[in-house]
């Protein structure tokens, strides 16, 4: 059994962002929450700048976290909650959207750079370490058609990458979203069940 204790899904709080590409990590966390086992009814608690709950995944105790600090300050919540529950970066798994991967692709990494993702950058800076596992979930990026303008696969125009990730999934993406979320949850489950190498071997090869 793998020695991980905390799973964090990244996103932005509030209904405005609930179904946007940047909140894919929150969506995965919500699906994992539905799988957790507990002696009683599971309810999200608020504290440390986050929503969190404790349960068991694959017979292992797990602290599930959704930072409420907005994406760019995600590290504050993970630093505080990790310190309080005495969970080190080596015991953390972070799930987040990634524009450098095509929609539906997964890449599981540990100890790598932030790739320009400000939520990941905040976590590394706040923890003082990048020795945590990242589950990068591809949401694609708009195709460039000028210095600051892009077009999604469905043809929707965006003036910037932030506009793209803070928009809701288009019709084509929504048709594939459930399957992508299920695979992301399966990747997380395998990390906690069999460890990092097993999950990388299975999911990093898939497109």
Rosetta blueprint (number, residue, H / E / L):
1 X L
2 X L
3 X L
4 X L
5 X L
6 X E
7 X E
8 X E
9 X E
10 X L
11 X L
12 X L
13 X L
14 X L
15 X H
16 X H
17 X H
18 X L
19 X L
20 X E
21 X H
22 X H
23 X H
24 X H
25 X H
26 X H
27 X H
28 X H
29 X H
30 X H
31 X H
32 X H
33 X H
34 X L
35 X L
36 X L
37 X E
38 X L
39 X L
40 X L
41 X L
42 X L
43 X L
44 X L
45 X E
46 X E
47 X E
48 X L
49 X L
50 X E
51 X E
52 X E
53 X E
54 X E
55 X E
56 X E
57 X E
58 X L
59 X L
60 X E
61 X E
62 X E
63 X E
64 X E
65 X E
66 X E
67 X E
68 X L
69 X L
70 X L
71 X H
72 X H
73 X H
74 X H
75 X H
76 X H
77 X H
78 X H
79 X H
80 X H
81 X H
82 X H
83 X H
84 X H
85 X L
86 X L
87 X L
88 X L
89 X H
90 X H
91 X H
92 X E
93 X E
94 X E
95 X E
96 X E
97 X E
98 X E
99 X L
100 X L
101 X L
102 X L
103 X L
104 X L
105 X L
106 X E
107 X E
108 X E
109 X E
110 X E
111 X L
112 X L
113 X L
114 X L
115 X L
116 X L
117 X L
118 X H
119 X H
120 X H
121 X H
122 X H
123 X H
124 X H
125 X H
126 X H
127 X H
128 X L
129 X L
130 X L
131 X L
132 X L
133 X E
134 X E
135 X E
136 X E
137 X E
138 X E
139 X L
140 X L
141 X L
142 X L
143 X E
144 X E
145 X L
146 X L
147 X L
148 X L
149 X L
150 X E
151 X E
152 X L
153 X L
154 X L
155 X L
156 X L
157 X E
158 X E
159 X L
160 X L
161 X H
162 X H
163 X H
164 X H
165 X H
166 X L
167 X L
168 X E
169 X L
170 X L
171 X H
172 X H
173 X H
174 X H
175 X H
176 X H
177 X H
178 X H
179 X H
180 X H
181 X H
182 X H
183 X H
184 X H
185 X H
186 X H
187 X H
188 X H
189 X H
190 X H
191 X H
192 X H
193 X H
194 X H
195 X L
196 X H
197 X H
198 X H
199 X H
200 X H
201 X H
202 X H
203 X H
204 X L
205 X L
206 X L
207 X L
